[in-house]
Amino acid sequence: MSFPYFLRRAATYWGDVPAVIHRDRTLTYRQLEARSNQLAHALLALGLQRGDRIAVQARNCTELVEIECALYKTGLVKAALNPRFTAAEASDVAENCTPRVLIAGHGYTGYTRTTPGFASVEAFIAIGGGEGYLDYEALLAQAASHATEIVSHADDLAVLHFSSGSTGKIKAAMQSYGNRMASLRKLLMGMDKQPRPGDRLALVGPITHASGMLMQPFLYGGATLVLFDRFEPAAFLADLERLKVTHVFMVPAMINMLLNEPALMRADLSALQSLSYGAAPMAPARIEQAWARFGPILSQGYGASESTSGVTRLTVADHAYAIAQRPERLASCGRPMGETEVRVIDENGRPCAAGEVGEIAIRGEDVFKGYWGAPELSAQVLVNGWLLTGDLARTDEDGYLYLVDRKKDMIISGGFNVYPTEVEAVLYQHPDVLEACVFSVPDERWGEGVKAAVVLKPQRADTSRRASADDLVAHCRALLADYKLPRSISFVSELPRNASGKIARKIVREQYWQGVDRRVN
């Protein structure tokens, strides 16, 4: 059983059913099968071999679905660049994974072999055309549409999923073909209702990243992927109604914006059967508000790129029971699903009793193969067959998992990971900054907000003014993706330090979290 087989079968069963809808363009299952075959042959004709990396950077479009399907058919490795990366971040990723090909969407065709990090790229391909780039459609037109003969194996590398490391450097989680197949199984097993022809899944976030993990399970069932370029609450509600969308995956910040959108009162969402959320904190009070407005269709989960998507699930039935009888359970992220084994362990690796706080450890076929080019970092998180997540949690007497805090200092803002050291490294590049401490604060819209406490250098006599908060944010904007920018900056005379002389981030952060029970999601 394989991804290419599933798609080939879907093209036979549901050939004329829309597989993907984006704006005014519709791609049927028969077309998706043929075009992904053509792309697979076109890439192989460039001399690529199993294991070669293909860098991809584009906003949501039908071609991204074709690319994912084609790469599964060739044994090539997807190395997706977040469409919100700055040029500097994209260069870091390319230098890390040394791709042989770059496929770029509109607005991302400025790279050449002289661009830092892109010297390994032998072929630049543009979706929609670009000067100096091979044309995506022209390549497909010249290629055969029959299936390839390449068969991928469980241990073959399939995806490099990039995020900023705890040191501020880019790291890449290696997800194998077997990991991805395990993810498909667990997602299908964990769903309240498996997808089928006629169902329509709205994907708002970048499908090159977290929300894209739902693509293959829904294609497996013959459902339709509805892709969105951006999230605008009123327009999104209108499209949900017009297209009769049945399933939606959103980060809590989007749900919060919908609940505050006046058009929600007039929207006909009777077709909506499932609203899944995750990747950021959501207050139980907001969950109850969403339940009352959208109906009994909410579910959520917990996972990471190292576990190849979600590993626990709080089902619709769990939500209903919690709202009726156990409101405190709305703070849970559910119980393990599929084949995944999840434990909460103490510092000696022993399972914690119910109610005790420990580190979440995960074992199963979905656990990644380590970090690309970083064996020491991999050895820190892969111990005796278990993935040590760095997240702290407890379980209740029924096995529900409650996230408490994280060992690492990562911030999850609007569903995107932000590492404080990365933002601090940029702040330290400003000539007026003496010290900086970046941390998360509660944010009703984004779940967690990025905040910085900054100590400025002593003012010199020949300096007429020092940096303002706006100056520092503007400085960061030139070097960081927008979701990593500090939402607020406080200026302090000094920062607290621990016994070893290091800045005590936890002490700085704690004052903003007083009275908040749940620290992560």
N, C-alpha and C positions, 0 to 999 in steps of 0.2 A: 504494500500500500504506500502511496506517495502523493505529494502535492500535484505533480503533473497528471497522475492517474485521476485524481479527484476532479481536476478541471476538465480533462478530456471526457470523463463521464458526464459532468454537468453540461458540457456542450452538446452531448448526445441526448440527454434527458430533457434539457430546457433550452435548446438552441436559440429560440427567439425571445426568451425572457431577458429583460435588461439585467446585466450584471453590474454595471456602473452607470450612474447618472452624475454629470457635473455640468452645472449651468444648463445650457440648452443642448448638450451633447449626451447621447445615450449609446452605450456599448453593450451589445448582447453577449450572451455566453459563447455563442458560435464565433463572434468577432473577437472576443477576448482570447479564446483558444488559438485562433488563427494568427492574430497579431503578436501574441506572446511567443508563438512558434517562430514567426518571422524575425522578431527581435533576437531570439535565442540563436538562430542561424547567422544573423548579421554579426553578433558579437563573436561567435566562434570563428567567423570568416576573418576577423581582425587578428587571428592568431592567439586568442586567449585560451588559457588552459584551466582545468579544475583548480580552485583555490585562489585564483587571481582576484584581486579586489576591484570592484566597480564603485566609484564614488558617485553619489546621487545627491543633487540639491535642487529642490523645486517646491513650490507651493502645491497644495493639493490639486491633482488633475488626474484624468483617466490614465495617462501614460505611466504614473507611478504604480498603478495596479498592474499594468502590463509588464513593467520592469520587474516587479517582485515575482510575478509568475514566470517570466523568462529566466530569471536567475536560478530559480529552483530547477529549471529544465536543463541547465548547463553546468551546474556544479560551481558556478561563480559566486563570489561573496559580496553581499550588499554592504556598503559602507556609507551609511546615510548621514549627510550633513544637515543639521537642523536649519530650516530656511530662515531662522532668525539669527544665525551666527553672523558675527562681524567677519570681515576679511581676515583679520588676525586669527580668529578662532577656527575658521575654515582652513587656514594654512597649517595650524597646529594638527588638525585632524588628518589632513592629507599627508603631512610629514610623518605622522604616526603610522598610517596604514599603507603608504606607498601604492596608490591605485594605478592601474595601467590605463583605465578609462574613466572619464568624467562625463556623466549625463546631466545636463543643466537645463532647468526650466527658464522661463522668461524672467529677466532681471538678474540672472546668475551666470552670464556668459562673459564675464570680465576676466576670467582666469586664463593664463597661458603657461607654457612651460617655464617662463622666467618668473612667474609668481612664486614667492617663497612657499616651499612645501609641495609644489606641483610638478617638480622636475621629472617625477616618475611617470607622469601621464603621457601616453603615446597617442591617444585619440580623444579629442574633445567633441562631444555630441550635444547638439542643441535641440530641445523640444521647441518647435516653432521657428527655428532658424536663428543663426547668429554669425556675425562676421568671423571668419577663420575657423568655424566649427563645422563638423559634418552634420548634415540635416537628418534628423530623426526619421521623418517620414520617407525620405529618399532611401535610407538604409533598409527600411522595412519593405519598400516597394521592390527592391532588388533581391530579396531573400525568399527562400521557400517557406511554405506554410504548413508542411507536414511536421509531425512530432520528431523530436531528437531521440537519439538512442542512448543518451547518457543517463545513468542510474546513480543517484546519490545514496550514500550510506550513512548510518546513524552518527558516526564520528566525524563526518565531513563538516568543515566549517561552513556555515550558511550566512551568518550576519555578524557584523561588528557593530555593537550598539554603543555609541559614544556619549560620555558625560564627563564633566570636570571632576578630577580626582580630589581627594581630601587635601592634597598638597597644592591644589590649584592647577595641576597639570591635567591635560586631557587623558582619559583612560577609556579603553574599549573592552566591553564585555564580549567574550567570544561565545556566541550561541551556535550550537551545532545543528545539523539537520534533525538529529534525534531529539534535541531540546525543543525545536520548533514543532515536531510531530507530537511530543508530549504536551506542549502547550495547547495544540489543537484539541487533543483528547480531553484535557482537563477543562477547557473552556466549554466544550460541548456538554460534558458530563455535569458541569456546574450550573448550566443555564436553567432557568425556570421553565422555559419552553424552547425547544430547539428550532433554529431558523428553517424556513421552508419557502418555496416559490410563492411570491406575493408579499412576503415580508420586505420591509425597507428599513435599512439601518442608516441613520444620519451620523456622519463622522465629521466633527468640527475641528478637532486638533490636527496637527501634522500627522498624516498617515505613515510617514517615514519613521514615526516614533510610537509612543504608547498606544494611541487609539488604533494604529495600524495592526495591532495584534488581533483585532476582531475581524480583519478582512477575510482571512482564510476560513475560519469557522462559518462565516455567513455565506461565502462562496461555496463551501462544501454542501450547504443545504439548499442552494439555488435561490437565495435571497438576493436583494439588490442593494448595492452600496451607493449611498447618496453623499457626495463629497461637497464640502463647503470651503470656500477660500478663507473666510474670516467669520467672526461671530459678531453679528449685530442683532440684538434681542428682538426688535420689532420685525425685521426682515426674516429672521430665523423662524419666528412663530408663524409668519405668513407662509413660509415654505413648508413647514411641518404640516400645516393645514392643506395647502395646495397639492402637495405630493403624497398626502396620506401616509406619512412616515409612521412605522410601527415600533421601531426600536431606536433609542438614542443613548449614546455614551457621552457624558459630560464631566468636566471637573466642577467642583462645588461653586467656584466663582461664577461660572456660567448660570448655574441654577439660581444663585443669589440675584444675578442681574435679571433673569426672567421673572422672578418673584416681584421685583421692583419695577417691571415694565407694564405700563398701563394697558398695552395691547393684549396682555395675558387674559384680562377679564372678558375680552371679546373673541378670543381664539377658540376655534373648534378643534380640539385635540382628541376627539373620540376614537381616532384610528390608533392612537398611541397605546401600546401594550406593555412596553418596558422602558424604564428610565434607569440606566446604570450610572453610578457616579463613583469617583475615587481619585487617587493621586494627590489629594490635599485634604486638610481638615474640614469637617462640616459639623457645625454645632447641632446637637440634638434638637434644639428648638427650631432650627431651620429645616431639619429633616421632617419634623411634624408639620410644619407649614407647607412644605412641598408635597407631603402625603395628602394633606387636605385639599390642595389645589389640583395636583396632577392625578390623584387617585391612588389606589393600592397597586402601584407598579414599580416601586423603588427597590433597588438592590445595590450592593456595593461590595468592594473587596480590598485586599492588600496584596502587594507583590512588588517586584523589582526587576530590573533588566537582568540581574544575576540569577533570578528564578524564572526567567523567560515568561514574564507577565504574572498575573494574579495567582496566589496560592490559597487564599481564604475567600469565603463569600458569605455575606449576610443577605440571605434570600428575601424575596417578597414576603414569604410566610414568616420569616424571622422578624421583619419589620412590623408586620401586622400584630404578631404576638407581643413584641416589645411595646408598641403604642397602646395596646389594650391592657397589658398586665405587668410588663417589666420595662418601664421607660428608660431605666439606666442602661439597658442592653443596646439602645440606639448608639451608645458610645463604642460598641464593639465593631470589629471589622469581620466578624463571622467565624466560621470553622473551616478547617482544611478541606479542599475539594479535590476530586480526581485521585490520582495516584500519589499526590504529594504528601509527605510526612512533615509535620511541623511540631517543634518542641520549644518550650521555654526552659532555658538551662541556666544554672548558676555558674560562677566563675571557674568551677572545677569540671564543668561539662555535664553535671548531673541534672536530671529533670527537676524542675521546681514544682512544688505542690500548688494546688489551686490557690489563687490570691497572692502568691509570692511573685515579686518582680524579678525577671531575669532577661537574658538575651534570646531573641528569636533565632532558632536554628532550623534549617530546611534540608530535607534529603529527598531525592527522587530523580527521575529521568529528565526533569525540566531544569535541574541545576546546571548552570553554565560551566564551560570548560576552563575558565580563568580569564585573566586580563591579557590582552594581546601585548606581547613583548615585555611583560612585567611578572616574571615568575615569583619574585619575592612578595609582591603585593598579592598575587594569587594564593600563595601559601599561607598568608595571614587570614584569608577568609574561607579557604577550603581545607577543613581539618577533619581527618578520619571519615571522609565521605559526606560530611555535613557542610552546608554553607552557613557561615556565621554572619548575620546581617548587620550587626551593630545596632539594631533597634531593640529597645527595652519594652517589655510587655508583661502582662499577667493573664491567666485564664480563670474563668469561673468554674463552678462545679459541673457545668454542662459542656465544658470544652470550648466555650467562646473566647476568642482572643481579644484583648484590650490593649492597644498601644498606649504607652505611657510617655516615653521620651526616646531619644536616640543617643547612643554612645558617640556617634559622630556628630558633627555640628551642621550637617547639611540642612538647608532650608528648602521647603517645598512650597513654592509660590505660584498659584494658578496652575498647578499640575506640572511645573518645570522644576528641575533640581538646580539649586544654587549653592555653591560651596563658598563659605565666608572667606577662606584664604585667597580664593581667586579674585574676589572683589577687593579685598584688602591689598593685594599685590598691585592692583591698578591705582587705588587711592594713594599708595606709597609713591607712585610715580609723579604725583603732583608736588611741585617744589615747596608748597606751604605746609604739607602734612608731615607732622613729626611721628605720630602714632595713630593707628586705626584699629578698631575692633568692630567687626560686622557680625550681626546676629539676627535672629528672627523675632518678630513681635506679632501678636495676634492681629489679624486683619479680616474684617467681616466679609470683604469682597474676595480676597485672594487666598484666604485660609491662613497663610503666613506672609508677612511683609518683610522686606529686607531693610534693615536699619543699620546705620553706622554711628558709632561714637568716635569722635576725632579729636586729637590733641594737635593744635597747630604749632608750628615752630615759633619761637619768640620773635616778635616784630622788630625788624631792624630799623635804625634811624632813617635809612635811605629808602624805606619802603612806605609808600603812601597808603596802601591798603593791603589787607590779607584776603584770602579766599573766603567766599560765602558758601552757604550750602548749595545754592544754585550753580556756583562755579564748579564745585566738586562733582555734582551730578552731571553737568555738561562734559566735564573731563572724562567721567566714566562712560558716558554715552558714546564717545568716540572709540572706545576700546572693548565694550561689552555689549552683548545682546540686551535688548530693552528689559527683558524679564529679570535680569540680574542687577539692574540699577537700584541703588538705595532709594527707597520711597521717602525716607526722611533721614536727616543728619543732625546729630546733637554735638555741640562743641563742649568739651570738658577740659579741665585743667590738668587732670591726670587720670590714668586708668588703673584699676586694681590689679594686683599681681599675686600669683600663688607663691608657695614656698621656694620654688625653683627659679623665681624671677620672671616667669612667663605671664603674659596678660591673661587674667582670669575671665574668659569669655562668659562662663556660666554665671558668675556674679553679676556681670554687666547685664546679661539677658534676663536674669531672674526677676528683677523688679517689674518688668513689663508683663510677666506671666502670673503674677499673684492672683489667686482666685480662679485660675483657669485649670480645669481638671484634666483635659486632654491636650497633650502637647504636640502630637503628630497624628497623621492618618495613613 
